[in-house]
Amino acid sequence: MSHPLIEAKGLHTHYGASHILRGIDFTVAPGQTIGLMGRNGMGKTTLLKSLMGIVKPSGGSVHVKGKAMTGAPTFEVARQGIAYVPEGRGIFGNLSVKENLVMSARAGTKGQRDWTYERVLETFPRLAERLNHGGQQLSGGEQQMLTIGRALMTNPDLLILDEATEGLAPLIAREIWRICGLIRESGISSVIVDKNWKHVTQITDRNVILVKGEVVFDGATSKLLETPELLEQYLGV
């Protein structure tokens, strides 16, 4: 029986005295595309950081592919085939586009090398035009493409994308959504955080909504779209 890629149970996380996550259960199965939703400040990024070992949970457990990884160092979580595209992107501004991509190239956990340098450039033609530009010379949209491309170069089993299109021009955002669809088709699981639920729900199988560090909805995309009052209540501005 194959284990979930990630399974969190009863997760609690504090920042100092602030209790951010309050007993969250969160599971990602192989091949699933999940939308993680909620208004600002509801705990989405904290959940992702707790799964990745960037923030140490104060209670509960995290298993990656059946292996106990609660509070494990981030590099160990990444080695299990989990790629994380953080809010703010985190590219190396003093390296060129080519260097950013090549430095992260490696086979996946099963030895797969589906995402090669050439395939990433085919998927992101804009990056191919800017190979020798430094990371800091790119626009916000190009940086987002670079950080997704860099994550794909690790041939992950799961790609976690925090604020996929935050602050991007509509045309660039559309390109990012196209790429999210391609990632899904390629068989890589993903967790996507983005404010635009209409775009998110076009490519997800399942959605999880957080309110004040608790899960208030966890179900199929079709079920969420059939209950617009939930969207209005928890995501309406």
N, C-alpha and C positions, 0 to 999 in steps of 0.2 A: 504494500500500500504506500502510495507516495504521500509524503508529509506536505502540509502547507508550506509555501515559501517563507512566510512570516506568520507567526501566531503570537499575539499578545493577549494575556489574560489578567484581568483585574489590575490594570496598569495605573499607578499613581505617580505623579511627578510634581515636585515643588520647586519653585524658585525662591529660595529663602523661606519666608513665612507664607508666601503665596501658594495656595494649593491649586495647581493648574489642571492636571488630569485627575479625574475622580473615578477610578475603577473601570477603565476602558477595556473592552474586549475588541480585538481587531485582527482579522485573518485575511491573508491573500493566498489564494490557491494558484497552482500553476496555470498559466494561460489566461488569467483573469485581468481585466482592465477595470480599475476601481476609481471612482470619483470621491475624493474626500472634501466635504463641503462644510460650510458654516461661515457666519459673519466674521469680521476681524476680531482677534482676541479671544476666540473660542477654544483654542488649543490645538489647531491643526499642525502648525509648524512644530510645536512642542512634542506632539505625538510622533511626528517623523523623526525628530532629533532623538527622542527616547528609543525608537526602534533602531536607529543607526548608532547608538552608543555615544552620541555627541553630548547628550544630557543623561545623567544617571537617574533612572526611576527610583522613587522612594518606596515603592511597593509593587507587587505583582511580578509577572514573568514575561520574558520575550524568548521565543524559540525561533530559530532560523533553520528551516529544513529538518525540524525535529531535534535540533541541537540547542541546548540551553545557552543563551547569549545575553542574558539580562545584564546590562551595564558593561558588556564586553567592549574592548577598544574598537573604535570605528574601523580601523584597518582590517580587523578580524571579521567584522560584519561584511565589509566590502569583498573580502576574499571568498565569501560564500556565494558570490554572484549577485550582490545587491549594489546597484549604482544609484547615486544620489545627486540630483541636480538642485542645489539649494537656491532659495530666494537670494538674489544678489549675485548669483552665477559663479563667483569664485574662480574665474579663469586667471591664468598667469599673464599679467599685463606686459611683463618684460620679455615674454617669449612670443615668437611668431605664431601665426595660425597653424602652420605646419608642425612646429615644435610642440604646441599644445596637444595636437592630435597624436603625433607619433610617440610621445613620451608615455601615453596611457595605453598603447596597443598591447593587448595580450589575449591569450586564448581564454575561453570561458571555462566554467567548472567541469564541463564534460569534454573539454578539449576543442570545443567549437570555435571556428574563426569566421563566422558568417559575416560579421561586420569588419571589413577590411578598410584600410585607408582609402582605397579607390571607391568602395561602395559608399562611404561617408561623403566623399566629394561629389559623387553622382547624386546623392540624396540632397545635399546642400550645395547647389551649383554656385551660390554666392560666396561660399568659403573658398571654392576653387579659384575664384577671381582674386582672392586676397591672401594667398598663402604666405606671402612674405611680410604682410602687415603685422605689427605688434598687436597683442591683445587689446592694449589700451587705445589703439587707433580705430577700433571697430565701433559701429553704432550699437545701441542696446540690443536691437534685434539680431545683429550679427553675432554679438557676444552670446546671446541665448542659443543661437544655432551652434556656435562653437562648443558651448558647454554640454549640449545634448549630444553633439557629434563625438565629443571626447568621452562621454559616458558610454556611448555605443561601441567605442573602440575597445572597451573592456569585455565586450561580448557578454553582457549581463543576462541573468535569468529574470531579474526584476529591475525596472527603472522607476525611481521615485522622482517626481517632478513637482517641485514646490513653486507655486505662482508661475504657471507655464507661460502666460502672456502678459503678465503685469507690466503696465507702462509702455506696451508696444503699440505702434501704429496699426490700424486695422488690417492693412495689407500684409504686414509682417506676421501679425497674429494668425491670420488665415493660413499662412505658410507653416507656422508652428503646428496648427491643428492638423494640417495635411500630414505632417511628419509623424504626429502622434498616431494617426490612422495607419501609417506605414509600419510603425513599430508594433502596433497591435497585430497587423497582418503577418508580421515576421515571426510571431509566436512568443515574443517577449511579454511578460506580464508587466503591468504598470499601475502605479498609484499617481493620480493627477490631482493637484490642487489648483483651482482657478476660480475667479469670481463669476465667470461667464458660464452659468449652469447649462444654458442652452447648447453651447458647444461641447461642454463636458459630457452631457447625457447623449450626445450623438455617437460617442465612441465607447462609452462604458457599459459593462455588463451589470455592475452593481454600484451602489452609492451609499456612502456613510455620511450622515450629518452630525456634526458636533455642536452642542450648545453648552457653554460654560464647563468645558472639560468632560462632558458626558455624551454618550451616543443616544441620540433621540430617534434616529432612523437608520436602519441597515437592511437594505433589500434590493431587489432587482430594479434596474432602470425603468422597466415598463411599469412597475408598481408605483414608483415615485412620480412618473409622468401622469399616471391616472389619478393622482391625488394632488392637484395643483394647490390646494389649501396648505399642504405641508411646505411646498416651495415658497408660498407667500409668507407663511408664518416664520419659517426659519431662515429664508434666504432673501426675502423681499426687502428692499432698501427703504 
